[in-house]
Amino acid sequence: MPSHHPRGFTLVEAVITMGVFILVVSAAFTFLLQTYRAQSFSFDQTTATDEAKHGMNIMVRELREANLGDDGAYAIASASAQSITFYSDTDTDASREKITYTVVGSDLTRTLIEVSGGQQPQYDQADAVSEVLSHYVTGTNIFTYYNGDYPLDMTNNPLGDPVDVNAVRLVHITLGVDPSATQAPQVLTIESDVQLRNFKDNLSN
C-alpha cells in the first residue's frame, strides 16, 4: 500500500494564515489602544474636574474674606478678566496675605506673598510662592465684577475695563476646563458668585 504522509502548508496557505493572524493582531491592538485612550481621557477629565472644583473652593473662600492689606492697601489691588490681586487672611494668623489668581497659558495659578517688615508691613515680591490651582483652563473671562447696586442696576454692571476696584462688591468666577486638545471640545464649566463680606454696602436686595 502506498504510504500517506501529512500534507504540509502550501505557500499560499501560509500567506493566508499569516495575513489572517496579522489582521487579528491589528484589530486587537487597535481595540486595546482605543480602550486605553478612552480610559486615559476619562481619567484626565475626572482629574481636571476635581482639580477645578478644588481650585474654585479655594478662590471663593479666600476672596470672600478680602480685606485691607497689613500695609494699609485697599482690599483689591488690581482686577481684570484673567487676573485678580487682593489681600486676605488665608491661614487665620491675624495677618493678611497678598494673593493673585491669574491665567498663565492654560493654567490658573495662585501666587501668595506673606507680609513682612515688622512695624512697617510690606509685601516683597521676592517672597512670592506660586502654585497651579487648575490645569486645562479655557476661556478669557474668568473674573467678572459687580458693584453694590447689582442686581438692581444693570446699566453699570458688570463693571467695565479698566475695573474700578473700589466699586467691586461681588466677583463672578467662571472656570472652564477641557483636558483634551485632540478630541471634540468637552468643556466643563464651574461658576460661582463671591460676595465680599467685609464691605457693608454689599448688594442691593
ZASE-117875 format. One record per residue: residue number from 0; residue in one letter; x, y, z of N, C-alpha, C in turn. Coordinates in steps of 0.1 Angstrom, whole numbers. Example, Ala and Ser with C-alpha at 12.3 -4.5 7.8 and 13.67 -1.06 7.14 Angstrom:
BEGIN
> drenke | roba | nx | ny | nz | cax | cay | caz | cx | cy | cz
> 0 | A | 132 | -57 | 78 | 123 | -45 | 78 | 132 | -33 | 78;
> 1 | S | 128 | -22 | 71 | 137 | -11 | 71 | 129 | 0 | 79;
This chain:
BEGIN
> drenke | roba | nx | ny | nz | cax | cay | caz | cx | cy | cz
> 0 | M | 8 | -12 | 0 | 0 | 0 | 0 | 9 | 12 | 0;
> 1 | P | 4 | 22 | -8 | 12 | 35 | -8 | 11 | 41 | 6;
> 2 | S | 22 | 47 | 11 | 22 | 54 | 24 | 16 | 68 | 22;
> 3 | H | 9 | 73 | 33 | 3 | 86 | 32 | 10 | 95 | 43;
> 4 | H | 16 | 105 | 38 | 23 | 115 | 47 | 14 | 127 | 49;
> 5 | P | 13 | 133 | 61 | 6 | 145 | 63 | 11 | 156 | 53;
> 6 | R | 1 | 163 | 47 | 5 | 173 | 37 | 8 | 186 | 44;
> 7 | G | 19 | 192 | 41 | 23 | 204 | 48 | 16 | 216 | 42;
> 8 | F | 17 | 228 | 48 | 12 | 240 | 43 | 18 | 244 | 29;
> 9 | T | 10 | 248 | 20 | 15 | 253 | 8 | 19 | 268 | 11;
> 10 | L | 26 | 274 | 2 | 30 | 288 | 3 | 18 | 297 | 4;
> 11 | V | 8 | 294 | -4 | -4 | 302 | -4 | -12 | 301 | 9;
> 12 | E | -13 | 289 | 14 | -19 | 287 | 27 | -12 | 295 | 38;
> 13 | A | 1 | 294 | 38 | 9 | 301 | 48 | 7 | 316 | 47;
> 14 | V | 7 | 321 | 35 | 5 | 335 | 34 | -9 | 340 | 39;
> 15 | I | -19 | 332 | 35 | -33 | 335 | 40 | -33 | 334 | 55;
> 16 | T | -28 | 324 | 61 | -28 | 322 | 76 | -21 | 334 | 82;
> 17 | M | -9 | 338 | 77 | -2 | 349 | 82 | -10 | 362 | 81;
> 18 | G | -17 | 363 | 70 | -25 | 375 | 68 | -36 | 376 | 78;
> 19 | V | -43 | 365 | 80 | -54 | 365 | 90 | -49 | 368 | 104;
> 20 | F | -37 | 362 | 107 | -31 | 364 | 120 | -28 | 379 | 122;
> 21 | I | -22 | 385 | 112 | -19 | 399 | 113 | -31 | 408 | 115;
> 22 | L | -42 | 404 | 107 | -54 | 412 | 109 | -60 | 411 | 123;
> 23 | V | -60 | 398 | 128 | -65 | 396 | 142 | -57 | 404 | 152;
> 24 | V | -43 | 403 | 151 | -35 | 411 | 160 | -37 | 426 | 159;
> 25 | S | -38 | 431 | 146 | -40 | 445 | 144 | -53 | 450 | 150;
> 26 | A | -64 | 442 | 148 | -77 | 445 | 154 | -76 | 446 | 169;
> 27 | A | -69 | 436 | 175 | -68 | 435 | 189 | -60 | 447 | 194;
> 28 | F | -49 | 450 | 187 | -41 | 462 | 191 | -49 | 475 | 191;
> 29 | T | -56 | 476 | 180 | -64 | 489 | 178 | -75 | 490 | 189;
> 30 | F | -81 | 479 | 192 | -91 | 479 | 203 | -85 | 483 | 216;
> 31 | L | -73 | 477 | 219 | -67 | 480 | 232 | -62 | 494 | 232;
> 32 | L | -57 | 499 | 221 | -53 | 513 | 220 | -64 | 523 | 222;
> 33 | Q | -75 | 520 | 216 | -87 | 529 | 218 | -92 | 528 | 232;
> 34 | T | -92 | 516 | 238 | -97 | 515 | 251 | -88 | 523 | 261;
> 35 | Y | -75 | 522 | 259 | -65 | 529 | 267 | -67 | 544 | 266;
> 36 | R | -69 | 549 | 253 | -71 | 563 | 251 | -84 | 568 | 258;
> 37 | A | -94 | 560 | 257 | -107 | 564 | 263 | -106 | 564 | 278;
> 38 | Q | -99 | 554 | 284 | -97 | 554 | 298 | -88 | 566 | 303;
> 39 | S | -77 | 568 | 295 | -68 | 579 | 298 | -76 | 593 | 297;
> 40 | F | -84 | 595 | 287 | -92 | 607 | 286 | -101 | 609 | 298;
> 41 | S | -108 | 597 | 301 | -117 | 598 | 312 | -110 | 601 | 325;
> 42 | F | -98 | 595 | 327 | -91 | 598 | 339 | -86 | 613 | 339;
> 43 | D | -81 | 618 | 328 | -77 | 632 | 327 | -89 | 641 | 330;
> 44 | Q | -101 | 638 | 324 | -113 | 646 | 326 | -117 | 646 | 341;
> 45 | T | -117 | 635 | 347 | -120 | 634 | 361 | -111 | 642 | 370;
> 46 | T | -98 | 640 | 367 | -87 | 648 | 374 | -89 | 663 | 373;
> 47 | A | -91 | 667 | 360 | -93 | 681 | 357 | -105 | 687 | 364;
> 48 | T | -116 | 679 | 364 | -128 | 683 | 371 | -126 | 685 | 386;
> 49 | D | -120 | 675 | 392 | -118 | 675 | 407 | -109 | 687 | 410;
> 50 | E | -99 | 689 | 402 | -89 | 700 | 404 | -96 | 713 | 403;
> 51 | A | -105 | 715 | 393 | -112 | 728 | 391 | -121 | 731 | 402;
> 52 | K | -128 | 720 | 407 | -137 | 722 | 418 | -129 | 726 | 431;
> 53 | H | -118 | 720 | 433 | -109 | 723 | 445 | -104 | 737 | 443;
> 54 | G | -100 | 741 | 431 | -95 | 755 | 429 | -106 | 765 | 431;
> 55 | M | -118 | 762 | 427 | -129 | 771 | 429 | -132 | 773 | 443;
> 56 | N | -132 | 762 | 451 | -134 | 763 | 465 | -124 | 772 | 472;
> 57 | I | -112 | 771 | 468 | -101 | 780 | 474 | -104 | 794 | 471;
> 58 | M | -106 | 797 | 458 | -109 | 811 | 454 | -120 | 817 | 461;
> 59 | V | -131 | 810 | 462 | -143 | 815 | 468 | -141 | 818 | 483;
> 60 | R | -134 | 809 | 490 | -131 | 811 | 504 | -122 | 823 | 507;
> 61 | E | -112 | 824 | 499 | -102 | 835 | 501 | -107 | 848 | 497;
> 62 | L | -114 | 849 | 485 | -119 | 861 | 480 | -130 | 867 | 490;
> 63 | R | -138 | 858 | 495 | -149 | 862 | 504 | -144 | 870 | 516;
> 64 | E | -132 | 867 | 520 | -127 | 873 | 532 | -117 | 885 | 529;
> 65 | A | -117 | 890 | 516 | -108 | 900 | 512 | -110 | 912 | 521;
> 66 | N | -98 | 918 | 525 | -98 | 930 | 534 | -86 | 938 | 532;
> 67 | L | -85 | 949 | 539 | -73 | 958 | 537 | -60 | 950 | 540;
> 68 | G | -50 | 954 | 532 | -37 | 948 | 534 | -31 | 953 | 547;
> 69 | D | -21 | 945 | 553 | -15 | 950 | 565 | -7 | 963 | 563;
> 70 | D | -4 | 966 | 551 | 3 | 978 | 548 | -7 | 990 | 545;
> 71 | G | -20 | 987 | 547 | -30 | 997 | 545 | -36 | 998 | 531;
> 72 | A | -31 | 989 | 522 | -36 | 989 | 508 | -50 | 985 | 508;
> 73 | Y | -57 | 990 | 498 | -71 | 986 | 496 | -72 | 971 | 494;
> 74 | A | -84 | 965 | 497 | -86 | 951 | 497 | -83 | 944 | 483;
> 75 | I | -87 | 951 | 473 | -84 | 946 | 459 | -74 | 955 | 453;
> 76 | A | -62 | 949 | 450 | -51 | 957 | 444 | -53 | 959 | 429;
> 77 | S | -58 | 949 | 422 | -60 | 950 | 408 | -70 | 939 | 404;
> 78 | A | -77 | 942 | 392 | -87 | 933 | 388 | -89 | 934 | 373;
> 79 | S | -89 | 922 | 367 | -92 | 921 | 352 | -99 | 908 | 349;
> 80 | A | -102 | 906 | 337 | -109 | 894 | 333 | -101 | 881 | 336;
> 81 | Q | -88 | 882 | 336 | -80 | 870 | 337 | -71 | 870 | 350;
> 82 | S | -73 | 880 | 358 | -64 | 881 | 370 | -71 | 890 | 380;
> 83 | I | -68 | 886 | 393 | -72 | 895 | 404 | -62 | 894 | 415;
> 84 | T | -58 | 905 | 421 | -49 | 905 | 432 | -56 | 912 | 444;
> 85 | F | -56 | 906 | 456 | -63 | 911 | 467 | -56 | 906 | 480;
> 86 | Y | -61 | 911 | 492 | -55 | 907 | 505 | -65 | 900 | 513;
> 87 | S | -60 | 889 | 519 | -70 | 881 | 527 | -61 | 872 | 537;
> 88 | D | -67 | 870 | 549 | -60 | 862 | 559 | -64 | 847 | 556;
> 89 | T | -55 | 841 | 549 | -58 | 827 | 544 | -55 | 816 | 555;
> 90 | D | -46 | 820 | 564 | -42 | 810 | 574 | -46 | 813 | 589;
> 91 | T | -55 | 823 | 590 | -60 | 827 | 603 | -49 | 830 | 613;
> 92 | D | -39 | 838 | 609 | -28 | 842 | 618 | -29 | 856 | 621;
> 93 | A | -40 | 863 | 618 | -43 | 877 | 620 | -35 | 886 | 611;
> 94 | S | -28 | 881 | 602 | -21 | 889 | 592 | -26 | 885 | 578;
> 95 | R | -27 | 895 | 569 | -33 | 892 | 556 | -22 | 890 | 546;
> 96 | E | -24 | 880 | 538 | -15 | 877 | 527 | -20 | 884 | 514;
> 97 | K | -10 | 886 | 505 | -14 | 892 | 492 | -15 | 880 | 482;
> 98 | I | -26 | 879 | 476 | -29 | 868 | 467 | -32 | 872 | 453;
> 99 | T | -27 | 865 | 444 | -30 | 868 | 430 | -35 | 855 | 423;
> 100 | Y | -47 | 855 | 417 | -51 | 845 | 408 | -49 | 850 | 394;
> 101 | T | -43 | 842 | 385 | -41 | 847 | 372 | -40 | 835 | 362;
> 102 | V | -44 | 837 | 350 | -42 | 826 | 340 | -29 | 827 | 333;
> 103 | V | -21 | 817 | 333 | -9 | 816 | 326 | -9 | 805 | 316;
> 104 | G | -10 | 808 | 303 | -13 | 798 | 293 | -26 | 791 | 296;
> 105 | S | -26 | 778 | 299 | -39 | 771 | 302 | -39 | 767 | 317;
> 106 | D | -31 | 774 | 325 | -31 | 771 | 339 | -36 | 783 | 347;
> 107 | L | -45 | 780 | 357 | -49 | 790 | 366 | -40 | 789 | 378;
> 108 | T | -32 | 800 | 381 | -22 | 799 | 392 | -26 | 808 | 403;
> 109 | R | -21 | 804 | 415 | -23 | 812 | 427 | -9 | 816 | 433;
> 110 | T | -7 | 829 | 434 | 6 | 834 | 440 | 3 | 841 | 453;
> 111 | L | 10 | 837 | 463 | 8 | 842 | 476 | 21 | 848 | 482;
> 112 | I | 19 | 860 | 488 | 31 | 867 | 494 | 27 | 870 | 509;
> 113 | E | 35 | 865 | 518 | 33 | 867 | 532 | 38 | 881 | 535;
> 114 | V | 31 | 888 | 545 | 36 | 901 | 549 | 49 | 900 | 557;
> 115 | S | 57 | 910 | 555 | 70 | 911 | 563 | 72 | 925 | 567;
> 116 | G | 83 | 928 | 574 | 87 | 941 | 577 | 84 | 946 | 591;
> 117 | G | 77 | 938 | 599 | 75 | 942 | 613 | 66 | 954 | 614;
> 118 | Q | 72 | 965 | 620 | 65 | 977 | 622 | 61 | 984 | 609;
> 119 | Q | 68 | 981 | 599 | 65 | 987 | 586 | 61 | 975 | 576;
> 120 | P | 49 | 971 | 577 | 45 | 959 | 569 | 47 | 962 | 554;
> 121 | Q | 51 | 951 | 547 | 53 | 952 | 533 | 51 | 938 | 527;
> 122 | Y | 49 | 938 | 514 | 47 | 925 | 506 | 58 | 925 | 496;
> 123 | D | 69 | 917 | 498 | 80 | 916 | 490 | 78 | 906 | 479;
> 124 | Q | 79 | 910 | 466 | 77 | 901 | 455 | 87 | 889 | 455;
> 125 | A | 98 | 891 | 462 | 108 | 881 | 463 | 103 | 869 | 471;
> 126 | D | 93 | 872 | 480 | 87 | 862 | 488 | 76 | 854 | 482;
> 127 | A | 73 | 857 | 469 | 61 | 851 | 463 | 63 | 836 | 461;
> 128 | V | 52 | 829 | 464 | 52 | 814 | 462 | 40 | 811 | 453;
> 129 | S | 42 | 804 | 442 | 31 | 802 | 432 | 28 | 787 | 432;
> 130 | E | 16 | 784 | 428 | 11 | 770 | 426 | 0 | 770 | 416;
> 131 | V | -2 | 759 | 409 | -13 | 758 | 399 | -25 | 753 | 406;
> 132 | L | -36 | 761 | 405 | -49 | 757 | 410 | -56 | 748 | 401;
> 133 | S | -55 | 750 | 388 | -63 | 743 | 378 | -56 | 743 | 365;
> 134 | H | -55 | 731 | 358 | -49 | 729 | 345 | -60 | 729 | 335;
> 135 | Y | -56 | 730 | 322 | -65 | 729 | 310 | -76 | 740 | 311;
> 136 | V | -73 | 752 | 316 | -83 | 762 | 316 | -86 | 768 | 303;
> 137 | T | -98 | 770 | 300 | -102 | 776 | 287 | -110 | 789 | 289;
> 138 | G | -111 | 797 | 279 | -118 | 810 | 280 | -110 | 821 | 285;
> 139 | T | -115 | 833 | 283 | -107 | 845 | 286 | -113 | 853 | 297;
> 140 | N | -126 | 851 | 300 | -133 | 859 | 310 | -135 | 850 | 322;
> 141 | I | -125 | 850 | 331 | -126 | 841 | 343 | -133 | 849 | 354;
> 142 | F | -129 | 862 | 355 | -135 | 870 | 366 | -144 | 882 | 360;
> 143 | T | -155 | 883 | 366 | -165 | 894 | 362 | -168 | 901 | 375;
> 144 | Y | -169 | 915 | 374 | -171 | 922 | 386 | -184 | 931 | 386;
> 145 | Y | -189 | 932 | 398 | -202 | 939 | 400 | -201 | 949 | 412;
> 146 | N | -208 | 960 | 411 | -208 | 970 | 422 | -219 | 967 | 432;
> 147 | G | -221 | 975 | 442 | -230 | 973 | 453 | -245 | 975 | 449;
> 148 | D | -247 | 981 | 437 | -261 | 983 | 432 | -266 | 971 | 424;
> 149 | Y | -258 | 961 | 422 | -262 | 949 | 414 | -271 | 941 | 423;
> 150 | P | -282 | 935 | 419 | -287 | 934 | 405 | -297 | 945 | 400;
> 151 | L | -300 | 954 | 409 | -310 | 965 | 405 | -304 | 973 | 394;
> 152 | D | -292 | 976 | 394 | -285 | 984 | 384 | -278 | 976 | 374;
> 153 | M | -285 | 973 | 362 | -279 | 965 | 352 | -272 | 974 | 341;
> 154 | T | -274 | 987 | 343 | -267 | 996 | 333 | -253 | 997 | 336;
> 155 | N | -249 | 998 | 348 | -235 | 999 | 352 | -228 | 986 | 356;
> 156 | N | -235 | 975 | 354 | -230 | 962 | 357 | -231 | 952 | 346;
> 157 | P | -221 | 943 | 344 | -209 | 942 | 352 | -200 | 954 | 349;
> 158 | L | -190 | 956 | 358 | -181 | 968 | 357 | -172 | 966 | 345;
> 159 | G | -170 | 977 | 338 | -162 | 977 | 326 | -147 | 977 | 329;
> 160 | D | -139 | 975 | 318 | -125 | 976 | 319 | -120 | 990 | 315;
> 161 | P | -111 | 996 | 323 | -104 | 990 | 335 | -114 | 990 | 347;
> 162 | V | -113 | 980 | 355 | -122 | 978 | 366 | -119 | 988 | 377;
> 163 | D | -129 | 995 | 382 | -127 | 1003 | 394 | -128 | 994 | 406;
> 164 | V | -116 | 991 | 412 | -115 | 982 | 423 | -123 | 986 | 435;
> 165 | N | -124 | 999 | 437 | -131 | 1005 | 449 | -146 | 1002 | 448;
> 166 | A | -151 | 999 | 436 | -165 | 997 | 434 | -169 | 982 | 435;
> 167 | V | -159 | 973 | 435 | -162 | 959 | 434 | -168 | 954 | 447;
> 168 | R | -180 | 948 | 446 | -186 | 942 | 458 | -189 | 927 | 456;
> 169 | L | -189 | 923 | 443 | -192 | 909 | 440 | -183 | 905 | 428;
> 170 | V | -177 | 893 | 429 | -169 | 887 | 418 | -176 | 874 | 414;
> 171 | H | -179 | 874 | 401 | -184 | 862 | 395 | -172 | 854 | 388;
> 172 | I | -170 | 842 | 392 | -159 | 834 | 386 | -165 | 823 | 377;
> 173 | T | -159 | 823 | 365 | -163 | 812 | 355 | -151 | 805 | 352;
> 174 | L | -150 | 792 | 356 | -138 | 784 | 353 | -142 | 772 | 344;
> 175 | G | -137 | 773 | 332 | -139 | 762 | 322 | -127 | 754 | 320;
> 176 | V | -128 | 741 | 320 | -116 | 732 | 318 | -119 | 722 | 307;
> 177 | D | -109 | 720 | 298 | -110 | 710 | 288 | -97 | 702 | 286;
> 178 | P | -96 | 690 | 292 | -83 | 683 | 292 | -79 | 678 | 279;
> 179 | S | -87 | 678 | 268 | -83 | 672 | 256 | -82 | 683 | 245;
> 180 | A | -70 | 683 | 239 | -67 | 692 | 228 | -70 | 686 | 215;
> 181 | T | -71 | 672 | 215 | -72 | 665 | 202 | -86 | 660 | 200;
> 182 | Q | -95 | 659 | 210 | -109 | 655 | 208 | -118 | 667 | 207;
> 183 | A | -130 | 664 | 203 | -140 | 674 | 203 | -142 | 681 | 216;
> 184 | P | -144 | 694 | 216 | -144 | 701 | 229 | -154 | 695 | 239;
> 185 | Q | -150 | 693 | 251 | -158 | 688 | 261 | -156 | 696 | 274;
> 186 | V | -159 | 709 | 273 | -156 | 718 | 283 | -165 | 717 | 295;
> 187 | L | -159 | 715 | 307 | -167 | 715 | 319 | -166 | 729 | 325;
> 188 | T | -177 | 736 | 328 | -177 | 749 | 333 | -183 | 749 | 347;
> 189 | I | -175 | 756 | 356 | -179 | 757 | 370 | -181 | 772 | 373;
> 190 | E | -191 | 777 | 379 | -193 | 791 | 381 | -197 | 793 | 396;
> 191 | S | -193 | 805 | 401 | -197 | 808 | 415 | -196 | 823 | 416;
> 192 | D | -205 | 829 | 425 | -205 | 843 | 429 | -199 | 844 | 442;
> 193 | V | -190 | 854 | 444 | -183 | 856 | 457 | -187 | 871 | 461;
> 194 | Q | -194 | 872 | 472 | -197 | 885 | 478 | -186 | 888 | 488;
> 195 | L | -181 | 900 | 487 | -171 | 905 | 497 | -177 | 908 | 510;
> 196 | R | -174 | 900 | 520 | -181 | 901 | 533 | -178 | 913 | 541;
> 197 | N | -166 | 918 | 539 | -161 | 929 | 547 | -164 | 943 | 542;
> 198 | F | -174 | 944 | 533 | -178 | 957 | 528 | -193 | 958 | 531;
> 199 | K | -197 | 968 | 539 | -211 | 969 | 544 | -221 | 973 | 534;
> 200 | D | -217 | 979 | 523 | -227 | 984 | 513 | -229 | 973 | 503;
> 201 | N | -227 | 961 | 507 | -229 | 950 | 497 | -244 | 950 | 492;
> 202 | L | -245 | 941 | 482 | -255 | 942 | 471 | -269 | 945 | 475;
> 203 | S | -276 | 952 | 466 | -290 | 956 | 468 | -299 | 944 | 469;
> 204 | N | -309 | 945 | 477 | -319 | 934 | 478 | -329 | 935 | 467;
